[in-house]
Amino acid sequence: MKWKSLNLVLTCKVLVILAFLIPATPAKAANLKLSIHLVWGSNEEKLPNSNYKKLNEEMANKLKKIFKWKYYFEISKQTVDVPTRSTKKFNVSKKCDIEITEMEGPRVEVKLYGEGKLINRTVKSLTKDELFTIAGDDKNETAWFVIIKLLEEK
């Protein structure tokens, strides 16, 4: 009987000692999950390129409250992951790339490149479901928009 008690006590001591000696495995931080939309704004109901579809109503209504165009067309859309505290570049169109760096806090630095040249650099805090928009005028009373949306809080 004494051996069983002694064995149990020794086993408990060894387990306690091991618990302090084994380093805790750090939790892996989650990537930043975003959607990136390239959008065209126009006052014409149809654009020359019929491949473009109308932007979803919710997003279009948010843009209409701020910008002057009546119609918004989705040129491209992608869901992306930016590794924690890292930088990643994404191709948005043949002429447009976007580079996103996750910074401390829910902030990102976004660099927009047009034909390989830096067009815009912005640092912005992100909140879920808020649209972060970079825009510019184009020919024929139209405009382009790169819209970034945080999909999941970290």
C-alpha atoms as an extended CHARMM CRD file, in Angstrom:
* protein
*
       154  EXT
         1         1  MET       CA              0.0000000000        0.0000000000        0.0000000000  PROA      1               0.0000000000
         2         2  LYS       CA              2.8440000000        2.3670000000        0.8570000000  PROA      2               0.0000000000
         3         3  TRP       CA              4.4340000000        1.8170000000       -2.5460000000  PROA      3               0.0000000000
         4         4  LYS       CA              1.2220000000        2.8480000000       -4.3430000000  PROA      4               0.0000000000
         5         5  SER       CA              0.9920000000        6.0750000000       -2.3060000000  PROA      5               0.0000000000
         6         6  LEU       CA              4.6550000000        6.8280000000       -2.8350000000  PROA      6               0.0000000000
         7         7  ASN       CA              4.2890000000        6.1130000000       -6.5640000000  PROA      7               0.0000000000
         8         8  LEU       CA              1.2830000000        8.4610000000       -6.8080000000  PROA      8               0.0000000000
         9         9  VAL       CA              3.1110000000       11.2430000000       -4.9630000000  PROA      9               0.0000000000
        10        10  LEU       CA              6.2090000000       10.8750000000       -7.1670000000  PROA      10              0.0000000000
        11        11  THR       CA              4.0870000000       10.8420000000      -10.3250000000  PROA      11              0.0000000000
        12        12  CYS       CA              2.2950000000       14.0340000000       -9.2590000000  PROA      12              0.0000000000
        13        13  LYS       CA              5.6100000000       15.7750000000       -8.4710000000  PROA      13              0.0000000000
        14        14  VAL       CA              7.0850000000       14.7750000000      -11.8260000000  PROA      14              0.0000000000
        15        15  LEU       CA              3.9870000000       16.0840000000      -13.6370000000  PROA      15              0.0000000000
        16        16  VAL       CA              4.1470000000       19.4070000000      -11.7780000000  PROA      16              0.0000000000
        17        17  ILE       CA              7.8610000000       19.7840000000      -12.5660000000  PROA      17              0.0000000000
        18        18  LEU       CA              7.2730000000       18.9530000000      -16.2480000000  PROA      18              0.0000000000
        19        19  ALA       CA              4.4580000000       21.4910000000      -16.4680000000  PROA      19              0.0000000000
        20        20  PHE       CA              6.9070000000       24.2320000000      -15.4530000000  PROA      20              0.0000000000
        21        21  LEU       CA              9.7490000000       23.0090000000      -17.6550000000  PROA      21              0.0000000000
        22        22  ILE       CA              7.8160000000       22.6450000000      -20.9090000000  PROA      22              0.0000000000
        23        23  PRO       CA              7.5420000000       26.0680000000      -22.5320000000  PROA      23              0.0000000000
        24        24  ALA       CA              4.0640000000       27.1890000000      -23.4580000000  PROA      24              0.0000000000
        25        25  THR       CA              3.4710000000       27.0930000000      -27.1900000000  PROA      25              0.0000000000
        26        26  PRO       CA              2.5990000000       30.5870000000      -28.3690000000  PROA      26              0.0000000000
        27        27  ALA       CA             -0.7750000000       30.9060000000      -30.0570000000  PROA      27              0.0000000000
        28        28  LYS       CA             -0.4930000000       31.5390000000      -33.7640000000  PROA      28              0.0000000000
        29        29  ALA       CA             -1.8910000000       34.9490000000      -34.6710000000  PROA      29              0.0000000000
        30        30  ALA       CA             -4.6440000000       34.9480000000      -37.2510000000  PROA      30              0.0000000000
        31        31  ASN       CA             -4.1150000000       36.3400000000      -40.7230000000  PROA      31              0.0000000000
        32        32  LEU       CA             -5.9550000000       39.4510000000      -41.7960000000  PROA      32              0.0000000000
        33        33  LYS       CA             -8.8820000000       38.3510000000      -43.9960000000  PROA      33              0.0000000000
        34        34  LEU       CA             -9.9780000000       41.0080000000      -46.5120000000  PROA      34              0.0000000000
        35        35  SER       CA            -12.0300000000       41.4110000000      -49.6490000000  PROA      35              0.0000000000
        36        36  ILE       CA            -10.6820000000       43.6220000000      -52.4290000000  PROA      36              0.0000000000
        37        37  HSD       CA            -13.0160000000       44.9800000000      -55.0930000000  PROA      37              0.0000000000
        38        38  LEU       CA            -12.0580000000       46.9320000000      -58.2060000000  PROA      38              0.0000000000
        39        39  VAL       CA            -15.1110000000       49.0080000000      -59.1050000000  PROA      39              0.0000000000
        40        40  TRP       CA            -15.9650000000       51.4160000000      -61.9240000000  PROA      40              0.0000000000
        41        41  GLY       CA            -18.2970000000       54.3610000000      -61.3320000000  PROA      41              0.0000000000
        42        42  SER       CA            -20.3010000000       55.9020000000      -64.1580000000  PROA      42              0.0000000000
        43        43  ASN       CA            -23.4640000000       57.8430000000      -64.8970000000  PROA      43              0.0000000000
        44        44  GLU       CA            -24.1020000000       55.5170000000      -67.8480000000  PROA      44              0.0000000000
        45        45  GLU       CA            -26.2990000000       52.5340000000      -67.0750000000  PROA      45              0.0000000000
        46        46  LYS       CA            -24.1640000000       50.2710000000      -69.2790000000  PROA      46              0.0000000000
        47        47  LEU       CA            -20.4380000000       50.3260000000      -69.8580000000  PROA      47              0.0000000000
        48        48  PRO       CA            -18.8570000000       49.4510000000      -73.2080000000  PROA      48              0.0000000000
        49        49  ASN       CA            -17.4960000000       46.2030000000      -71.7270000000  PROA      49              0.0000000000
        50        50  SER       CA            -20.5160000000       43.9800000000      -71.1230000000  PROA      50              0.0000000000
        51        51  ASN       CA            -18.4820000000       41.6010000000      -68.9000000000  PROA      51              0.0000000000
        52        52  TYR       CA            -18.8270000000       43.9550000000      -65.9560000000  PROA      52              0.0000000000
        53        53  LYS       CA            -21.6990000000       43.2440000000      -63.6150000000  PROA      53              0.0000000000
        54        54  LYS       CA            -23.4230000000       45.7480000000      -61.3760000000  PROA      54              0.0000000000
        55        55  LEU       CA            -21.9500000000       46.0620000000      -57.9020000000  PROA      55              0.0000000000
        56        56  ASN       CA            -24.0490000000       44.5480000000      -55.1110000000  PROA      56              0.0000000000
        57        57  GLU       CA            -26.7350000000       46.9490000000      -53.9350000000  PROA      57              0.0000000000
        58        58  GLU       CA            -25.4650000000       47.3400000000      -50.3630000000  PROA      58              0.0000000000
        59        59  MET       CA            -21.9960000000       48.4270000000      -51.4540000000  PROA      59              0.0000000000
        60        60  ALA       CA            -23.3230000000       50.5790000000      -54.3230000000  PROA      60              0.0000000000
        61        61  ASN       CA            -25.6490000000       52.4440000000      -51.9360000000  PROA      61              0.0000000000
        62        62  LYS       CA            -22.7480000000       53.2100000000      -49.5870000000  PROA      62              0.0000000000
        63        63  LEU       CA            -20.7640000000       54.6410000000      -52.5160000000  PROA      63              0.0000000000
        64        64  LYS       CA            -23.7420000000       56.6680000000      -53.8160000000  PROA      64              0.0000000000
        65        65  LYS       CA            -23.9660000000       58.4570000000      -50.4600000000  PROA      65              0.0000000000
        66        66  ILE       CA            -20.4100000000       59.7590000000      -50.9050000000  PROA      66              0.0000000000
        67        67  PHE       CA            -19.6810000000       59.9370000000      -54.6450000000  PROA      67              0.0000000000
        68        68  LYS       CA            -21.5600000000       61.4780000000      -57.5660000000  PROA      68              0.0000000000
        69        69  TRP       CA            -21.9120000000       58.4700000000      -59.8810000000  PROA      69              0.0000000000
        70        70  LYS       CA            -25.2560000000       56.7130000000      -60.3260000000  PROA      70              0.0000000000
        71        71  TYR       CA            -23.9780000000       53.2770000000      -61.3540000000  PROA      71              0.0000000000
        72        72  TYR       CA            -21.1740000000       51.0990000000      -60.0120000000  PROA      72              0.0000000000
        73        73  PHE       CA            -19.7480000000       48.0480000000      -61.7680000000  PROA      73              0.0000000000
        74        74  GLU       CA            -17.6060000000       45.2840000000      -60.2980000000  PROA      74              0.0000000000
        75        75  ILE       CA            -14.5000000000       44.7470000000      -62.4250000000  PROA      75              0.0000000000
        76        76  SER       CA            -12.8350000000       42.2330000000      -60.1050000000  PROA      76              0.0000000000
        77        77  LYS       CA            -13.2560000000       40.8260000000      -56.6190000000  PROA      77              0.0000000000
        78        78  GLN       CA            -11.0530000000       38.6390000000      -54.4730000000  PROA      78              0.0000000000
        79        79  THR       CA            -10.8220000000       37.4310000000      -50.8980000000  PROA      79              0.0000000000
        80        80  VAL       CA             -7.2710000000       37.5720000000      -49.5680000000  PROA      80              0.0000000000
        81        81  ASP       CA             -5.2430000000       36.7920000000      -46.4630000000  PROA      81              0.0000000000
        82        82  VAL       CA             -2.4440000000       39.0590000000      -45.2880000000  PROA      82              0.0000000000
        83        83  PRO       CA             -0.0990000000       37.2590000000      -42.8840000000  PROA      83              0.0000000000
        84        84  THR       CA              0.1940000000       38.8140000000      -39.4410000000  PROA      84              0.0000000000
        85        85  ARG       CA              2.5920000000       41.7750000000      -39.3510000000  PROA      85              0.0000000000
        86        86  SER       CA              3.5960000000       41.1040000000      -42.9530000000  PROA      86              0.0000000000
        87        87  THR       CA              3.2280000000       42.5940000000      -46.4030000000  PROA      87              0.0000000000
        88        88  LYS       CA              1.5630000000       40.9590000000      -49.3750000000  PROA      88              0.0000000000
        89        89  LYS       CA              0.9740000000       42.1990000000      -52.9300000000  PROA      89              0.0000000000
        90        90  PHE       CA             -2.1460000000       41.3880000000      -54.9620000000  PROA      90              0.0000000000
        91        91  ASN       CA             -2.9390000000       41.8510000000      -58.6330000000  PROA      91              0.0000000000
        92        92  VAL       CA             -6.2590000000       43.6760000000      -58.9980000000  PROA      92              0.0000000000
        93        93  SER       CA             -6.2270000000       44.1270000000      -62.8000000000  PROA      93              0.0000000000
        94        94  LYS       CA             -3.7940000000       44.1500000000      -65.7210000000  PROA      94              0.0000000000
        95        95  LYS       CA             -2.7140000000       47.6620000000      -64.7730000000  PROA      95              0.0000000000
        96        96  CYS       CA             -3.3390000000       47.7380000000      -61.0210000000  PROA      96              0.0000000000
        97        97  ASP       CA             -1.6260000000       46.0800000000      -58.0480000000  PROA      97              0.0000000000
        98        98  ILE       CA             -2.1950000000       46.6590000000      -54.3690000000  PROA      98              0.0000000000
        99        99  GLU       CA              0.2650000000       45.9900000000      -51.5440000000  PROA      99              0.0000000000
       100       100  ILE       CA             -1.1310000000       45.5920000000      -48.0300000000  PROA      100             0.0000000000
       101       101  THR       CA              0.9190000000       45.6060000000      -44.8290000000  PROA      101             0.0000000000
       102       102  GLU       CA             -0.7100000000       44.7040000000      -41.5370000000  PROA      102             0.0000000000
       103       103  MET       CA              0.4740000000       47.0540000000      -38.8080000000  PROA      103             0.0000000000
       104       104  GLU       CA             -0.1620000000       47.1100000000      -35.0450000000  PROA      104             0.0000000000
       105       105  GLY       CA             -3.7550000000       47.4960000000      -34.0430000000  PROA      105             0.0000000000
       106       106  PRO       CA             -6.3740000000       46.9240000000      -36.6670000000  PROA      106             0.0000000000
       107       107  ARG       CA             -4.4200000000       49.1530000000      -39.0940000000  PROA      107             0.0000000000
       108       108  VAL       CA             -3.0620000000       48.5690000000      -42.5470000000  PROA      108             0.0000000000
       109       109  GLU       CA             -0.7550000000       50.4040000000      -44.8870000000  PROA      109             0.0000000000
       110       110  VAL       CA             -2.0310000000       50.1820000000      -48.4490000000  PROA      110             0.0000000000
       111       111  LYS       CA              0.0700000000       51.0210000000      -51.4960000000  PROA      111             0.0000000000
       112       112  LEU       CA             -1.6900000000       51.2510000000      -54.8340000000  PROA      112             0.0000000000
       113       113  TYR       CA              0.3590000000       50.7730000000      -58.0030000000  PROA      113             0.0000000000
       114       114  GLY       CA             -0.7920000000       51.7210000000      -61.4930000000  PROA      114             0.0000000000
       115       115  GLU       CA              1.2920000000       50.2660000000      -64.3090000000  PROA      115             0.0000000000
       116       116  GLY       CA              4.0570000000       49.5530000000      -61.7990000000  PROA      116             0.0000000000
       117       117  LYS       CA              4.2170000000       53.1050000000      -60.3960000000  PROA      117             0.0000000000
       118       118  LEU       CA              3.1940000000       54.0180000000      -56.8560000000  PROA      118             0.0000000000
       119       119  ILE       CA             -0.0560000000       56.0230000000      -57.1420000000  PROA      119             0.0000000000
       120       120  ASN       CA             -1.2290000000       56.1980000000      -53.5350000000  PROA      120             0.0000000000
       121       121  ARG       CA             -0.0530000000       55.2540000000      -50.0430000000  PROA      121             0.0000000000
       122       122  THR       CA             -2.5390000000       55.2800000000      -47.1700000000  PROA      122             0.0000000000
       123       123  VAL       CA             -2.5400000000       54.0850000000      -43.5610000000  PROA      123             0.0000000000
       124       124  LYS       CA             -5.9920000000       53.2990000000      -42.2050000000  PROA      124             0.0000000000
       125       125  SER       CA             -7.6040000000       51.5780000000      -39.2330000000  PROA      125             0.0000000000
       126       126  LEU       CA             -9.9340000000       48.7940000000      -40.2740000000  PROA      126             0.0000000000
       127       127  THR       CA            -13.2160000000       47.8830000000      -38.6750000000  PROA      127             0.0000000000
       128       128  LYS       CA            -15.4280000000       45.0170000000      -39.7520000000  PROA      128             0.0000000000
       129       129  ASP       CA            -17.8930000000       45.8550000000      -42.5260000000  PROA      129             0.0000000000
       130       130  GLU       CA            -16.5430000000       49.3990000000      -43.0180000000  PROA      130             0.0000000000
       131       131  LEU       CA            -15.4260000000       50.1440000000      -46.5820000000  PROA      131             0.0000000000
       132       132  PHE       CA            -11.9190000000       51.5290000000      -47.0900000000  PROA      132             0.0000000000
       133       133  THR       CA            -11.8790000000       53.1820000000      -50.5140000000  PROA      133             0.0000000000
       134       134  ILE       CA             -9.1130000000       54.5280000000      -52.7140000000  PROA      134             0.0000000000
       135       135  ALA       CA            -10.4770000000       56.2540000000      -55.8220000000  PROA      135             0.0000000000
       136       136  GLY       CA             -9.5420000000       58.3510000000      -58.8230000000  PROA      136             0.0000000000
       137       137  ASP       CA            -11.1790000000       60.0530000000      -61.7850000000  PROA      137             0.0000000000
       138       138  ASP       CA            -10.8780000000       58.6390000000      -65.2740000000  PROA      138             0.0000000000
       139       139  LYS       CA            -11.9040000000       59.6200000000      -68.7980000000  PROA      139             0.0000000000
       140       140  ASN       CA            -15.5140000000       60.1480000000      -69.9420000000  PROA      140             0.0000000000
       141       141  GLU       CA            -16.8070000000       61.2710000000      -66.5380000000  PROA      141             0.0000000000
       142       142  THR       CA            -16.0440000000       57.9020000000      -64.9110000000  PROA      142             0.0000000000
       143       143  ALA       CA            -13.9970000000       56.8560000000      -61.9070000000  PROA      143             0.0000000000
       144       144  TRP       CA            -12.2710000000       53.7860000000      -60.5250000000  PROA      144             0.0000000000
       145       145  PHE       CA            -12.4140000000       52.5600000000      -56.9310000000  PROA      145             0.0000000000
       146       146  VAL       CA            -10.3900000000       49.9990000000      -55.0140000000  PROA      146             0.0000000000
       147       147  ILE       CA            -12.5040000000       48.9720000000      -52.0510000000  PROA      147             0.0000000000
       148       148  ILE       CA            -11.0530000000       47.0160000000      -49.1340000000  PROA      148             0.0000000000
       149       149  LYS       CA            -13.2770000000       45.4410000000      -46.5220000000  PROA      149             0.0000000000
       150       150  LEU       CA            -12.2330000000       43.6050000000      -43.3480000000  PROA      150             0.0000000000
       151       151  LEU       CA            -14.1470000000       40.3090000000      -43.3180000000  PROA      151             0.0000000000
       152       152  GLU       CA            -13.2380000000       38.9570000000      -39.8730000000  PROA      152             0.0000000000
       153       153  GLU       CA            -12.1160000000       40.6590000000      -36.6880000000  PROA      153             0.0000000000
       154       154  LYS       CA             -8.8580000000       39.2420000000      -35.3250000000  PROA      154             0.0000000000
